[in-house]
């Protein structure tokens, strides 16, 4: 084990993920790389999201910005969950104010057959960005990430964001063989994308199943869990902690805890002590301050942050985070102050 690897393994973030004693509760924020930072908006001006994700210089700078400003315990790679889909040949764009929009949604067996595997060379710019970032970050761990098969499938089938997932569920219930064929391909793409990041030097990975909360536990277990487990299980020997996160997943936490991650992210709806009971004492937890609380007076932010820290003590490891991503309108100074509070608590 190299000296750098040893330092990163001994970081508060990695230690918490591995359920080891920590000098302080580590803290980072989902969507910390961008959105609320004026320096992010300045550097992204006139540059499309997908182009930004394909430029290692921009990825490096944007990933570093919240580390410099907030002093967080981990950085997360600036990217997007649809990057590997675009790299695998899907015609899509990330439209400002809307999100990913797919030119030709996947609805038939021929559409699924057209979806090709992801080769490492397809995302060489991600490999390059990670290799640039690791020495710049020094003792700060870098988190890689990818979208989980269900969430990727929802974008591909719907053609863009959805509130109801009607077309997605229609395929899931009505054409289960086609559904599983699609998710099997997406699991392979996701695993390949994460392996590139691990090979380049990330210290942990997070699998985002952002929209799995649209499902019942029974449907999650039948139609989704095997494919997420394939991704997480495929990284079992990679030597990095695996984090699994979804939104609105209170009824799914027990099942998500079985998918193979070392850490389960919990949104703000479920107290961390209750989540630990569902997930099991052999998993660390991540979360889970409501992002909207950051708009309240500081005394409210402090009270709620301390509540989250207290509830997190029920778990064998706790990484402080929000229960979802940083909202664009968030005052960056509040985030910096929150980091100071968590690290000193």
MARVEXLO-307075 format. One record per residue (C-alpha): residue number from 1; residue in three letters; x, y, z. Coordinates in steps of 0.1 Angstrom, whole numbers. Layout:
+-----+------+-------+-------+-------+
! pos ! code !  east ! north !    up !
+-----+------+-------+-------+-------+
! NUM !  ALA !     X !     Y !     Z !
...
+-----+------+-------+-------+-------+
END
This chain:
+-----+------+-------+-------+-------+
! pos ! code !  east ! north !    up !
+-----+------+-------+-------+-------+
!   1 !  UNK !     0 !     0 !     0 !
!   2 !  UNK !    15 !    34 !   -10 !
!   3 !  UNK !    19 !    63 !    13 !
!   4 !  UNK !    -9 !    82 !    -4 !
!   5 !  UNK !   -33 !    53 !    -2 !
!   6 !  UNK !   -24 !    49 !    35 !
!   7 !  UNK !   -32 !    85 !    41 !
!   8 !  UNK !   -65 !    83 !    23 !
!   9 !  UNK !   -75 !    51 !    41 !
!  10 !  UNK !   -68 !    69 !    74 !
!  11 !  UNK !   -90 !    99 !    64 !
!  12 !  UNK !  -121 !   105 !    85 !
!  13 !  UNK !  -143 !    99 !    55 !
!  14 !  UNK !  -129 !    65 !    46 !
!  15 !  UNK !  -127 !    54 !    82 !
!  16 !  UNK !  -164 !    63 !    88 !
!  17 !  UNK !  -174 !    43 !    56 !
!  18 !  UNK !  -154 !    13 !    70 !
!  19 !  UNK !  -171 !    17 !   104 !
!  20 !  UNK !  -138 !    26 !   122 !
!  21 !  UNK !  -133 !    52 !   149 !
!  22 !  UNK !  -130 !    87 !   136 !
!  23 !  UNK !  -115 !   120 !   149 !
!  24 !  UNK !  -147 !   138 !   139 !
!  25 !  UNK !  -178 !   130 !   119 !
!  26 !  UNK !  -168 !   135 !    82 !
!  27 !  UNK !  -189 !   158 !    61 !
!  28 !  UNK !  -194 !   164 !    24 !
!  29 !  UNK !  -225 !   175 !     4 !
!  30 !  UNK !  -242 !   159 !   -26 !
!  31 !  UNK !  -241 !   184 !   -55 !
!  32 !  UNK !  -214 !   204 !   -37 !
!  33 !  UNK !  -194 !   206 !   -69 !
!  34 !  UNK !  -213 !   234 !   -85 !
!  35 !  UNK !  -248 !   248 !   -83 !
!  36 !  UNK !  -246 !   272 !   -54 !
!  37 !  UNK !  -211 !   285 !   -59 !
!  38 !  UNK !  -206 !   317 !   -78 !
!  39 !  UNK !  -172 !   305 !   -90 !
!  40 !  UNK !  -189 !   275 !  -105 !
!  41 !  UNK !  -214 !   296 !  -124 !
!  42 !  UNK !  -186 !   318 !  -137 !
!  43 !  UNK !  -165 !   290 !  -150 !
!  44 !  UNK !  -195 !   272 !  -166 !
!  45 !  UNK !  -208 !   303 !  -184 !
!  46 !  UNK !  -215 !   295 !  -220 !
!  47 !  UNK !  -203 !   258 !  -216 !
!  48 !  UNK !  -229 !   231 !  -218 !
!  49 !  UNK !  -232 !   205 !  -191 !
!  50 !  UNK !  -221 !   175 !  -212 !
!  51 !  UNK !  -191 !   195 !  -226 !
!  52 !  UNK !  -182 !   205 !  -190 !
!  53 !  UNK !  -181 !   168 !  -180 !
!  54 !  UNK !  -159 !   159 !  -209 !
!  55 !  UNK !  -132 !   185 !  -202 !
!  56 !  UNK !  -108 !   173 !  -176 !
!  57 !  UNK !   -96 !   208 !  -169 !
!  58 !  UNK !  -131 !   220 !  -160 !
!  59 !  UNK !  -139 !   188 !  -141 !
!  60 !  UNK !  -108 !   192 !  -120 !
!  61 !  UNK !  -114 !   229 !  -112 !
!  62 !  UNK !  -151 !   224 !  -104 !
!  63 !  UNK !  -145 !   194 !   -82 !
!  64 !  UNK !  -119 !   213 !   -62 !
!  65 !  UNK !  -140 !   244 !   -57 !
!  66 !  UNK !  -161 !   232 !   -27 !
!  67 !  UNK !  -130 !   217 !   -11 !
!  68 !  UNK !  -113 !   250 !   -12 !
!  69 !  UNK !  -143 !   270 !     0 !
!  70 !  UNK !  -159 !   247 !    25 !
!  71 !  UNK !  -131 !   225 !    38 !
!  72 !  UNK !  -152 !   193 !    33 !
!  73 !  UNK !  -138 !   159 !    42 !
!  74 !  UNK !  -143 !   145 !     7 !
!  75 !  UNK !  -146 !   157 !   -29 !
!  76 !  UNK !  -170 !   142 !   -54 !
!  77 !  UNK !  -162 !   140 !   -91 !
!  78 !  UNK !  -180 !   166 !  -111 !
!  79 !  UNK !  -200 !   146 !  -137 !
!  80 !  UNK !  -235 !   136 !  -144 !
!  81 !  UNK !  -253 !   102 !  -143 !
!  82 !  UNK !  -260 !   102 !  -180 !
!  83 !  UNK !  -224 !   107 !  -190 !
!  84 !  UNK !  -218 !    70 !  -196 !
!  85 !  UNK !  -250 !    67 !  -216 !
!  86 !  UNK !  -239 !    94 !  -239 !
!  87 !  UNK !  -205 !    78 !  -241 !
!  88 !  UNK !  -221 !    45 !  -251 !
!  89 !  UNK !  -238 !    62 !  -280 !
!  90 !  UNK !  -272 !    73 !  -267 !
!  91 !  UNK !  -283 !   105 !  -284 !
!  92 !  UNK !  -291 !   128 !  -254 !
!  93 !  UNK !  -285 !   163 !  -241 !
!  94 !  UNK !  -287 !   178 !  -206 !
!  95 !  UNK !  -310 !   208 !  -211 !
!  96 !  UNK !  -307 !   236 !  -186 !
!  97 !  UNK !  -338 !   238 !  -164 !
!  98 !  UNK !  -351 !   204 !  -176 !
!  99 !  UNK !  -324 !   178 !  -172 !
! 100 !  UNK !  -315 !   149 !  -195 !
! 101 !  UNK !  -335 !   147 !  -227 !
! 102 !  UNK !  -332 !   115 !  -248 !
! 103 !  UNK !  -337 !   119 !  -286 !
! 104 !  UNK !  -350 !    84 !  -292 !
! 105 !  UNK !  -364 !    68 !  -260 !
! 106 !  UNK !  -360 !    31 !  -255 !
! 107 !  UNK !  -393 !    13 !  -258 !
! 108 !  UNK !  -387 !   -19 !  -278 !
! 109 !  UNK !  -365 !   -49 !  -280 !
! 110 !  UNK !  -347 !   -33 !  -310 !
! 111 !  UNK !  -341 !    -2 !  -289 !
! 112 !  UNK !  -325 !   -23 !  -262 !
! 113 !  UNK !  -304 !   -42 !  -287 !
! 114 !  UNK !  -291 !    -9 !  -300 !
! 115 !  UNK !  -276 !     0 !  -266 !
! 116 !  UNK !  -240 !    -9 !  -268 !
! 117 !  UNK !  -215 !   -17 !  -240 !
! 118 !  UNK !  -193 !    10 !  -225 !
! 119 !  UNK !  -155 !     6 !  -232 !
! 120 !  UNK !  -130 !    23 !  -210 !
! 121 !  UNK !  -118 !    43 !  -240 !
! 122 !  UNK !  -152 !    59 !  -243 !
! 123 !  UNK !  -147 !    78 !  -211 !
! 124 !  UNK !  -110 !    85 !  -212 !
! 125 !  UNK !  -117 !   121 !  -202 !
! 126 !  UNK !  -131 !   108 !  -169 !
! 127 !  UNK !   -99 !    87 !  -163 !
! 128 !  UNK !   -78 !   118 !  -171 !
! 129 !  UNK !   -98 !   140 !  -148 !
! 130 !  UNK !   -95 !   116 !  -118 !
! 131 !  UNK !   -58 !   113 !  -124 !
! 132 !  UNK !   -54 !   151 !  -124 !
! 133 !  UNK !   -76 !   154 !   -92 !
! 134 !  UNK !   -60 !   128 !   -70 !
! 135 !  UNK !   -26 !   146 !   -65 !
! 136 !  UNK !   -44 !   180 !   -63 !
! 137 !  UNK !   -66 !   168 !   -35 !
! 138 !  UNK !   -37 !   152 !   -15 !
! 139 !  UNK !   -52 !   138 !    17 !
! 140 !  UNK !   -88 !   145 !     7 !
! 141 !  UNK !  -106 !   114 !    -7 !
! 142 !  UNK !  -123 !   116 !   -41 !
! 143 !  UNK !  -157 !   100 !   -45 !
! 144 !  UNK !  -166 !    86 !   -79 !
! 145 !  UNK !  -202 !    80 !   -89 !
! 146 !  UNK !  -227 !    66 !  -113 !
! 147 !  UNK !  -264 !    64 !  -118 !
! 148 !  UNK !  -281 !    31 !  -108 !
! 149 !  UNK !  -298 !    10 !  -135 !
! 150 !  UNK !  -333 !    19 !  -125 !
! 151 !  UNK !  -328 !    56 !  -125 !
! 152 !  UNK !  -309 !    54 !  -159 !
! 153 !  UNK !  -337 !    33 !  -173 !
! 154 !  UNK !  -363 !    58 !  -162 !
! 155 !  UNK !  -346 !    85 !  -183 !
! 156 !  UNK !  -341 !    63 !  -213 !
! 157 !  UNK !  -377 !    50 !  -213 !
! 158 !  UNK !  -394 !    83 !  -205 !
! 159 !  UNK !  -372 !   103 !  -227 !
! 160 !  UNK !  -365 !   127 !  -199 !
! 161 !  UNK !  -374 !   135 !  -163 !
! 162 !  UNK !  -408 !   122 !  -150 !
! 163 !  UNK !  -430 !   126 !  -120 !
! 164 !  UNK !  -450 !    95 !  -126 !
! 165 !  UNK !  -427 !    70 !  -144 !
! 166 !  UNK !  -457 !    57 !  -163 !
! 167 !  UNK !  -438 !    44 !  -194 !
! 168 !  UNK !  -411 !    30 !  -171 !
! 169 !  UNK !  -435 !    11 !  -150 !
! 170 !  UNK !  -455 !     0 !  -180 !
! 171 !  UNK !  -424 !   -18 !  -194 !
! 172 !  UNK !  -414 !   -31 !  -160 !
! 173 !  UNK !  -448 !   -47 !  -153 !
! 174 !  UNK !  -459 !   -54 !  -189 !
! 175 !  UNK !  -427 !   -66 !  -205 !
! 176 !  UNK !  -405 !   -80 !  -177 !
! 177 !  UNK !  -382 !   -98 !  -200 !
! 178 !  UNK !  -375 !   -67 !  -219 !
! 179 !  UNK !  -371 !   -47 !  -187 !
! 180 !  UNK !  -345 !   -71 !  -172 !
! 181 !  UNK !  -326 !   -72 !  -205 !
! 182 !  UNK !  -324 !   -34 !  -204 !
! 183 !  UNK !  -314 !   -32 !  -168 !
! 184 !  UNK !  -288 !   -59 !  -173 !
! 185 !  UNK !  -272 !   -38 !  -200 !
! 186 !  UNK !  -273 !    -7 !  -179 !
! 187 !  UNK !  -258 !   -25 !  -149 !
! 188 !  UNK !  -228 !   -35 !  -172 !
! 189 !  UNK !  -225 !     1 !  -184 !
! 190 !  UNK !  -226 !    14 !  -149 !
! 191 !  UNK !  -201 !   -11 !  -136 !
! 192 !  UNK !  -177 !    -3 !  -164 !
! 193 !  UNK !  -180 !    34 !  -157 !
! 194 !  UNK !  -173 !    29 !  -120 !
! 195 !  UNK !  -143 !     6 !  -127 !
! 196 !  UNK !  -127 !    33 !  -148 !
! 197 !  UNK !  -130 !    57 !  -119 !
! 198 !  UNK !  -116 !    32 !   -94 !
! 199 !  UNK !   -88 !    23 !  -117 !
! 200 !  UNK !   -79 !    60 !  -120 !
! 201 !  UNK !   -77 !    65 !   -83 !
! 202 !  UNK !  -110 !    74 !   -66 !
! 203 !  UNK !  -112 !    65 !   -29 !
! 204 !  UNK !  -149 !    56 !   -28 !
! 205 !  UNK !  -179 !    53 !   -52 !
! 206 !  UNK !  -215 !    63 !   -48 !
! 207 !  UNK !  -244 !    46 !   -67 !
! 208 !  UNK !  -273 !    71 !   -71 !
! 209 !  UNK !  -307 !    54 !   -75 !
! 210 !  UNK !  -323 !    88 !   -73 !
! 211 !  UNK !  -358 !    78 !   -84 !
! 212 !  UNK !  -361 !    43 !   -68 !
! 213 !  UNK !  -384 !    58 !   -42 !
! 214 !  UNK !  -412 !    55 !   -68 !
! 215 !  UNK !  -413 !    18 !   -62 !
! 216 !  UNK !  -428 !    -5 !   -35 !
! 217 !  UNK !  -404 !   -28 !   -17 !
! 218 !  UNK !  -417 !   -59 !   -35 !
! 219 !  UNK !  -412 !   -43 !   -69 !
! 220 !  UNK !  -378 !   -30 !   -59 !
! 221 !  UNK !  -368 !   -65 !   -49 !
! 222 !  UNK !  -381 !   -81 !   -80 !
! 223 !  UNK !  -372 !   -56 !  -107 !
! 224 !  UNK !  -343 !   -35 !   -94 !
! 225 !  UNK !  -323 !   -51 !   -66 !
! 226 !  UNK !  -306 !   -78 !   -87 !
! 227 !  UNK !  -292 !   -52 !  -111 !
! 228 !  UNK !  -280 !   -28 !   -84 !
! 229 !  UNK !  -265 !   -58 !   -66 !
! 230 !  UNK !  -247 !   -67 !   -98 !
! 231 !  UNK !  -230 !   -33 !   -99 !
! 232 !  UNK !  -221 !   -31 !   -62 !
! 233 !  UNK !  -211 !   -68 !   -61 !
! 234 !  UNK !  -189 !   -62 !   -92 !
! 235 !  UNK !  -168 !   -37 !   -71 !
! 236 !  UNK !  -166 !   -60 !   -40 !
! 237 !  UNK !  -129 !   -66 !   -46 !
! 238 !  UNK !  -120 !   -31 !   -57 !
! 239 !  UNK !  -108 !   -20 !   -23 !
! 240 !  UNK !  -130 !    11 !   -20 !
! 241 !  UNK !  -161 !    18 !     1 !
! 242 !  UNK !  -194 !    16 !   -19 !
! 243 !  UNK !  -222 !    40 !   -10 !
! 244 !  UNK !  -258 !    35 !   -22 !
! 245 !  UNK !  -283 !    64 !   -22 !
! 246 !  UNK !  -319 !    70 !   -32 !
! 247 !  UNK !  -346 !    96 !   -25 !
! 248 !  UNK !  -379 !    87 !    -9 !
! 249 !  UNK !  -366 !    53 !     0 !
! 250 !  UNK !  -379 !    48 !    36 !
! 251 !  UNK !  -398 !    16 !    26 !
! 252 !  UNK !  -368 !     4 !     6 !
! 253 !  UNK !  -340 !     9 !    32 !
! 254 !  UNK !  -340 !   -27 !    43 !
! 255 !  UNK !  -337 !   -40 !     7 !
! 256 !  UNK !  -312 !   -13 !    -3 !
! 257 !  UNK !  -290 !   -25 !    27 !
! 258 !  UNK !  -290 !   -59 !    10 !
! 259 !  UNK !  -277 !   -46 !   -23 !
! 260 !  UNK !  -241 !   -48 !   -14 !
! 261 !  UNK !  -230 !   -13 !    -4 !
! 262 !  UNK !  -209 !    -5 !    27 !
! 263 !  UNK !  -227 !    27 !    33 !
! 264 !  UNK !  -264 !    35 !    28 !
! 265 !  UNK !  -274 !    71 !    21 !
! 266 !  UNK !  -307 !    81 !    38 !
! 267 !  UNK !  -328 !   111 !    27 !
! 268 !  UNK !  -342 !   135 !    52 !
! 269 !  UNK !  -375 !   117 !    57 !
! 270 !  UNK !  -361 !    89 !    79 !
! 271 !  UNK !  -342 !    96 !   111 !
! 272 !  UNK !  -308 !    79 !   110 !
! 273 !  UNK !  -313 !    59 !   141 !
! 274 !  UNK !  -345 !    44 !   126 !
! 275 !  UNK !  -327 !    39 !    93 !
! 276 !  UNK !  -299 !    20 !   111 !
! 277 !  UNK !  -325 !    -4 !   126 !
! 278 !  UNK !  -338 !   -11 !    91 !
! 279 !  UNK !  -305 !   -13 !    73 !
! 280 !  UNK !  -286 !   -33 !    99 !
! 281 !  UNK !  -258 !   -26 !   123 !
! 282 !  UNK !  -232 !   -38 !    98 !
! 283 !  UNK !  -236 !    -8 !    75 !
! 284 !  UNK !  -225 !    28 !    79 !
! 285 !  UNK !  -251 !    55 !    71 !
! 286 !  UNK !  -248 !    88 !    52 !
! 287 !  UNK !  -270 !   118 !    56 !
! 288 !  UNK !  -294 !   134 !    62 !
! 289 !  UNK !  -302 !   171 !    69 !
! 290 !  UNK !  -331 !   184 !    48 !
! 291 !  UNK !  -315 !   207 !    22 !
! 292 !  UNK !  -343 !   232 !    28 !
! 293 !  UNK !  -332 !   237 !    64 !
! 294 !  UNK !  -302 !   256 !    51 !
! 295 !  UNK !  -326 !   285 !    43 !
! 296 !  UNK !  -338 !   288 !    79 !
! 297 !  UNK !  -321 !   310 !   106 !
! 298 !  UNK !  -288 !   297 !   117 !
! 299 !  UNK !  -301 !   286 !   151 !
! 300 !  UNK !  -325 !   262 !   133 !
! 301 !  UNK !  -297 !   249 !   111 !
! 302 !  UNK !  -275 !   243 !   141 !
! 303 !  UNK !  -303 !   226 !   161 !
! 304 !  UNK !  -312 !   203 !   132 !
! 305 !  UNK !  -276 !   195 !   124 !
! 306 !  UNK !  -269 !   185 !   160 !
! 307 !  UNK !  -300 !   163 !   159 !
! 308 !  UNK !  -287 !   145 !   128 !
! 309 !  UNK !  -253 !   140 !   145 !
! 310 !  UNK !  -270 !   126 !   176 !
! 311 !  UNK !  -292 !   102 !   155 !
! 312 !  UNK !  -261 !    91 !   135 !
! 313 !  UNK !  -244 !    78 !   166 !
! 314 !  UNK !  -268 !    48 !   164 !
! 315 !  UNK !  -249 !    36 !   134 !
! 316 !  UNK !  -214 !    20 !   134 !
! 317 !  UNK !  -203 !    47 !   110 !
! 318 !  UNK !  -218 !    81 !   100 !
! 319 !  UNK !  -209 !   104 !    71 !
! 320 !  UNK !  -228 !   137 !    75 !
! 321 !  UNK !  -245 !   149 !    44 !
! 322 !  UNK !  -277 !   164 !    32 !
! 323 !  UNK !  -307 !   142 !    26 !
! 324 !  UNK !  -304 !   151 !   -11 !
! 325 !  UNK !  -284 !   176 !   -32 !
! 326 !  UNK !  -275 !   212 !   -24 !
! 327 !  UNK !  -301 !   235 !   -39 !
! 328 !  UNK !  -288 !   262 !   -63 !
! 329 !  UNK !  -301 !   291 !   -42 !
! 330 !  UNK !  -282 !   279 !   -11 !
! 331 !  UNK !  -259 !   305 !     5 !
! 332 !  UNK !  -224 !   290 !     3 !
! 333 !  UNK !  -215 !   307 !    36 !
! 334 !  UNK !  -241 !   286 !    54 !
! 335 !  UNK !  -225 !   254 !    40 !
! 336 !  UNK !  -191 !   265 !    52 !
! 337 !  UNK !  -204 !   273 !    86 !
! 338 !  UNK !  -222 !   239 !    87 !
! 339 !  UNK !  -189 !   221 !    79 !
! 340 !  UNK !  -172 !   239 !   108 !
! 341 !  UNK !  -201 !   229 !   131 !
! 342 !  UNK !  -200 !   192 !   121 !
! 343 !  UNK !  -163 !   189 !   123 !
! 344 !  UNK !  -161 !   205 !   158 !
! 345 !  UNK !  -192 !   188 !   173 !
+-----+------+-------+-------+-------+
END
